[in-house]
């Protein structure tokens, strides 16, 4: 394990949020899509279920996406801004099926503040651990999805959104077979 379990969960949620706009396809355009995303990611707390809430999550997604190519100083500044904007006050909490973990906003805070703070808290660990290189863009030429590399040997290159790893391996296999046949 590289990071605390709640940090890894939060980082995976950030990846999943950013990748709702990968490869020119935005899958987070309706309230139903936001509801499904929040259910899949097990986000709790209050909701307004308004268009403004949906737009705030889409704006948060854009802000978080910039972190995948940011240098350390820029990433730290963005994380600090997310925390300050939400008036974050870290506290240990235990709820639902989750054991002790950090929340820095109350459950009634706006959804984008809660999600942004959770992402920022996880990214604090990434930055402090000098592990920003684990935040990558998919290595497939035709994909711009983000990748979170939690492998021990830092070898994850492809996203999980379009079977990019499988496509790359098949292409390499076919190239080897074609070269061997010549």
C-alpha positions as CSV (number, residue, x, y, z in Angstrom):
1,X,0.0,0.0,0.0
2,X,1.4,3.4,-1.0
3,X,-1.2,5.6,0.7
4,X,-3.8,5.2,3.4
5,X,-6.9,3.3,2.2
6,X,-9.1,6.3,2.3
7,X,-6.6,8.3,0.3
8,X,-6.5,5.6,-2.4
9,X,-10.3,5.5,-2.5
10,X,-10.4,9.3,-2.9
11,X,-7.8,9.3,-5.6
12,X,-9.7,6.6,-7.6
13,X,-12.8,8.7,-7.3
14,X,-10.9,11.7,-8.7
15,X,-9.7,9.6,-11.6
16,X,-13.2,8.4,-12.2
17,X,-14.6,12.0,-12.1
18,X,-11.9,13.4,-14.4
19,X,-12.4,10.5,-16.8
20,X,-16.1,11.3,-17.2
21,X,-14.8,13.9,-19.7
22,X,-12.1,11.7,-21.4
23,X,-11.6,11.4,-25.1
24,X,-14.1,14.1,-26.1
25,X,-17.0,12.4,-24.5
26,X,-18.7,14.0,-21.5
27,X,-20.7,11.4,-19.6
28,X,-21.6,13.8,-16.7
29,X,-24.2,16.0,-18.4
30,X,-27.4,15.1,-16.5
31,X,-28.6,14.9,-13.0
32,X,-29.1,11.1,-13.5
33,X,-25.5,10.7,-14.5
34,X,-24.3,12.6,-11.5
35,X,-26.6,10.5,-9.3
36,X,-25.1,7.3,-10.8
37,X,-21.6,8.6,-10.4
38,X,-22.1,9.6,-6.7
39,X,-23.8,6.2,-6.0
40,X,-20.9,4.3,-7.6
41,X,-18.3,6.4,-5.7
42,X,-20.3,6.1,-2.5
43,X,-20.5,9.8,-1.8
44,X,-22.8,10.7,1.1
45,X,-24.2,14.0,2.5
46,X,-26.7,16.6,1.5
47,X,-27.6,17.3,-2.1
48,X,-29.4,20.2,-3.8
49,X,-30.0,18.2,-7.0
50,X,-29.9,21.4,-9.0
51,X,-28.3,22.3,-12.3
52,X,-26.0,24.6,-10.4
53,X,-24.8,21.6,-8.4
54,X,-24.1,19.6,-11.5
55,X,-22.2,22.6,-13.1
56,X,-20.1,23.0,-9.9
57,X,-19.1,19.3,-10.1
58,X,-18.2,19.7,-13.8
59,X,-16.1,22.8,-12.9
60,X,-14.4,20.9,-10.1
61,X,-13.6,18.1,-12.6
62,X,-11.8,20.6,-14.8
63,X,-9.8,22.0,-11.8
64,X,-8.8,18.5,-10.7
65,X,-7.8,17.5,-14.2
66,X,-5.2,20.2,-14.3
67,X,-3.4,18.5,-11.4
68,X,-2.4,15.5,-13.6
69,X,0.0,17.6,-15.5
70,X,0.9,20.2,-12.9
71,X,4.3,20.6,-11.3
72,X,4.6,20.3,-7.5
73,X,4.2,24.0,-6.7
74,X,1.2,24.4,-8.9
75,X,-0.4,21.3,-7.5
76,X,0.1,22.5,-4.0
77,X,-1.4,25.9,-4.8
78,X,-4.4,24.3,-6.3
79,X,-4.9,21.9,-3.4
80,X,-4.5,24.8,-0.9
81,X,-7.1,26.8,-2.9
82,X,-9.6,23.9,-2.8
83,X,-9.2,23.5,0.9
84,X,-9.4,27.2,1.6
85,X,-12.5,27.7,-0.6
86,X,-14.3,25.0,1.3
87,X,-13.2,26.3,4.7
88,X,-11.8,22.8,5.4
89,X,-11.4,21.7,9.0
90,X,-10.0,18.1,9.1
91,X,-11.7,15.7,11.5
92,X,-11.8,12.0,12.0
93,X,-15.1,10.4,11.3
94,X,-16.6,6.9,11.1
95,X,-19.9,6.3,9.2
96,X,-21.8,3.8,7.1
97,X,-19.4,1.0,6.1
98,X,-16.3,3.2,6.4
99,X,-13.8,2.9,9.3
100,X,-12.1,6.0,10.7
101,X,-11.1,8.4,8.0
102,X,-10.7,12.2,7.5
103,X,-13.5,14.5,6.5
104,X,-12.8,18.2,6.3
105,X,-16.3,19.5,5.6
106,X,-19.6,18.8,7.2
107,X,-22.1,16.6,5.5
108,X,-24.3,19.6,4.8
109,X,-21.6,21.5,2.9
110,X,-22.2,21.9,-0.9
111,X,-21.4,18.7,-2.8
112,X,-18.6,20.4,-4.9
113,X,-16.9,21.5,-1.6
114,X,-17.1,18.0,-0.1
115,X,-15.8,16.4,-3.3
116,X,-13.1,19.0,-3.8
117,X,-11.9,18.8,-0.2
118,X,-11.8,15.0,-0.3
119,X,-9.8,15.1,-3.5
120,X,-7.5,17.8,-2.1
121,X,-6.9,15.9,1.1
122,X,-5.9,12.8,-0.9
123,X,-3.7,14.9,-3.1
124,X,-2.0,16.4,0.0
125,X,-0.6,12.9,0.6
126,X,0.5,12.5,-3.0
127,X,2.4,15.9,-3.0
128,X,3.9,15.3,0.5
129,X,5.1,11.9,-0.5
130,X,6.7,13.2,-3.7
131,X,4.5,10.9,-5.8
132,X,3.1,13.2,-8.4
133,X,4.6,11.0,-11.1
134,X,1.9,8.5,-10.2
135,X,-0.6,10.8,-11.8
136,X,-0.4,10.2,-15.5
137,X,-2.2,10.6,-18.8
138,X,-3.0,7.3,-20.6
139,X,-0.1,6.3,-22.9
140,X,-2.4,5.3,-25.7
141,X,-2.0,7.7,-28.6
142,X,-5.7,8.1,-29.1
143,X,-6.7,8.5,-25.4
144,X,-6.5,11.4,-23.0
145,X,-7.9,9.7,-19.9
146,X,-6.0,10.1,-16.7
147,X,-4.3,7.2,-14.9
148,X,-3.5,6.7,-11.2
149,X,-0.5,4.4,-10.9
150,X,-0.6,2.6,-7.6
151,X,1.6,-0.3,-8.7
152,X,4.7,-1.1,-6.7
153,X,7.0,-0.8,-9.7
154,X,5.4,2.3,-11.1
155,X,4.5,0.6,-14.4
156,X,0.9,1.4,-15.0
157,X,0.7,3.3,-18.3
158,X,-2.9,2.9,-19.6
159,X,-6.3,3.9,-18.3
160,X,-9.1,1.7,-17.4
161,X,-11.7,3.5,-19.5
162,X,-11.2,2.1,-23.0
163,X,-9.2,-1.1,-22.7
164,X,-6.2,0.8,-23.9
165,X,-3.7,-1.6,-22.3
166,X,-5.3,-4.5,-24.1
167,X,-5.4,-2.7,-27.4
168,X,-1.7,-1.8,-27.1
169,X,-0.7,-5.3,-26.2
170,X,-2.7,-6.8,-29.1
171,X,-1.1,-4.2,-31.5
172,X,2.4,-5.1,-30.2
173,X,1.7,-8.8,-30.6
174,X,0.4,-8.3,-34.2
175,X,3.5,-6.2,-35.0
176,X,5.8,-8.9,-33.6
177,X,3.9,-11.6,-35.6
178,X,4.1,-9.5,-38.8
179,X,7.9,-8.9,-38.3
180,X,8.5,-12.6,-37.6
181,X,6.6,-13.5,-40.8
182,X,8.7,-11.3,-43.0
